[in-house]
Amino acid sequence: MDESLKTYITERLSALKTPGKLEWISSNEKASQADTPVSFAGKELAYLRSESPFSDEESASIKALAAQLGALIATGNPDAAIRLDRIIEDLHDANPHYDWTGIYVLKGERLQLSVFRGSPSPHEIIPFAQGICGAAVQENQTLNIPDVAADPRYLSCDFRTRSEIVVPIRDASGKAIGEIDIDSHLTAAFTERDARQLEELALELAPVVVDLI
């Protein structure tokens, strides 16, 4: 594993408040039933291990971290992925109405989840013709959906989600190469100000996302 990625993973593990120290266990080592798999698209990449028992809330946080690290590793370019991960963390933490915040990268004819904050998503890979995420890439425009239950394109990720905004990330030619995807547990959570700020951020992210294609 790349050294910068090892260092960053250690930072992420240390930042999670748990009763005992979390350890990173290679996929080459024998896992126990108590270990939490770090996986992406059904493939186990590593494990998280701790000798201390967890509460249900702590266990949920560890599973979310494992899923976030799985997507990060699968992205393929450690330096670019780490940079995106830090940006998404800051964006998520600065906006309390953002309950799930992530970036998908367009690879061929599918959108691949690269980095995110929030609960694990069942949609780590999305065919670019499916869902609101796929529609944003195909139409190459921001889609602000105030009520996902009223939109037949919506792919359910979390029963608590009420609204979603998807903002394309474009290359120098204007082609969509990825997107910022945000869900909220509030109906009509995203304003025009959210859309403008996210579109400005998408411009900043474009040179990084290009390196992930």
N, C-alpha and C positions, 0 to 999 in steps of 0.2 A: 504494500500500500504506500502511496505517496506520503512523504514525511509531513508536508503541510496539512494533508488530510488527517493524518494521525494526530497531529497537534490540535487541530480544530475539533476533532471528535472528543479528545480528552477534555477540552474546554466545555463542550456541550454536556458531557457526562458530569463534570464537576459542578456545573451551574444548576443541575437538577437537585432539588432539596429532597433527599431520601435518608432514612435512618442509617443506612450503611453505604459504603463506597460501591459504586457501580463499576464493573469491570467489562472490558471489551474482549470477547472471546472469538477467536478466529473460526471460520467455518470448517477449518481443517481439524479443529479440536473436537473432542466428544462433548456433545451438549447433554444437559440434564433436563428433566421435565420442568424444573423450576426456572430455567433460562428463558428469556424473552427473545424470540427470533427477530433479527434485523433482516427484513426481506423486501423484495420489490418484484411485482408482477408474478408472485408465486415462487420466486427463487430465494432461498435462504442464503444470505451473504455473510452473516456473522450472528453473534448472540450477545445479549446483555445479561450479566450475572451479578447477584449480590447474595451475601450470606444472611442478610437481615430480612425478616418478613415485612410485607407492605400492607398498608390499608388499601381499600378498594380505590380510593382517590389517587394514591401514590402509584398503584398498579396501572391505572388508566394513563397517568402521566408518562410512565415508563414505556407503555405500548405506543403512545403518541410519538415519543422521542425515537423509538426504534423505527417507526414508519418514516419519520422525517429523515433519519440518517440513511435508511434504505434508498429513498428517492435521491438523496444527495449523492450517494456512492454511485448509483446507477446512471447518473447524469453524464459521467465520463471525463469531464475536464475539471479536476479538483479546484484549481485556482479560481476559475470562472464560477463554479458552483458555490464555493465558499463565499465569494463576493456577493452573489445573489442571495444566499442564505442570510447573511448579515443584514442586507437591505430589507428583506422581507420581515425579518424579526423586528427591526425598527419600525417598519410600517404597521405591522400588526399590533405592536405594543402601544403605538401612539394613537390608535383609533379604537376605542372600546366597542364600537358597533361593528367592528370587523371580527367575526367569530371564526372564520376560516380564510386564510390568506395564502395564496400560492402562485406559482408561475409554471405554466405549461410551455414546452418547447415543441415546435412542429418538426417532426422527423419523418420525412417521406409523407405518407398519408395518415399519420397518426399524431396525436398530441400526447407527449410524455410528461408526466409530472416531474418537475425538477427539484423545487424546494417549496416548503410550505410550513405554516404554523396552524395549529388546530388539531382536531381529531383525525385519525387515519381515514383516508378516502378509499372507497371501493373502486374508484375510477382513476387508477394510476395511469392507465393507457386509454385514450379516447379516440376512436376513429374520427377523422376531421370532419366527417359529414354528420356527426351525431351531437345532440345536446346543444345547449346554449353556447358552450365553449366552441363546438364545431361551427355553429352559425356565425359567431363573432369573427372567426378566421375566414370563413367563406365570404361573408359580406364585407370583411375588412373594416369593421366599424365597432365602436363601443356599443354594447348592449346593456342597458340598465333595466332590470326586470323587477318591478316593485312587488309582484306577488308570483312566486314561482309556481304555486298551485294552479294558477290560471294560464300557464304557458305549457303547451303540450311537448315542447322541446326539452323541458327540464329533466335532467338525469339526477335522480335522488341520491344524495350522499349522506345526509343527516336529516332525520325526521323533524329536527328543530328549525331547519332552514326555512326562512320566509321570503327572502329577497336575495338577488345576486346581481353583481356587475362584472362584466368581462371586457377588458380593454386590450386590443391588439398591440403587439410589439412588432414594429416594422423595420425592415432593413433599409439601406440607403435608397433603394429603388422604389420603396413604398409597399413592398410585398410583406404580408403578415408572416412572421417567422415564429411567433409565440404569443403568449398573452398573460396578462395579470388577471387572476380569477379570485373574486372575493364573495363570500357568503355571509349573510347576517341572520340572526334569529329574530330580527325585527322586520315587520312589513314596511316596504318603501323606505329602507334605511339609507339609501344612497342619493345624495343631492347632486346638483350640477357642479357644486364645488368639488365633491368627491371625484366626479368624472374628469374635471379639468386637471386636478392634481395628479390623478392616476395617469392621464394621458401625457402629462409632462414627465412623470416618472418613467413611462414606457419609452420615451425618447432617450432618456439617460441609460436605460437598461439595454437598448438595442445592440450596442457594440459588444456587450458581454454575452448576450444571447446568441449572437452570430457565431461565437466560439464554441457553442454547444450543439450546433446543428450537425 
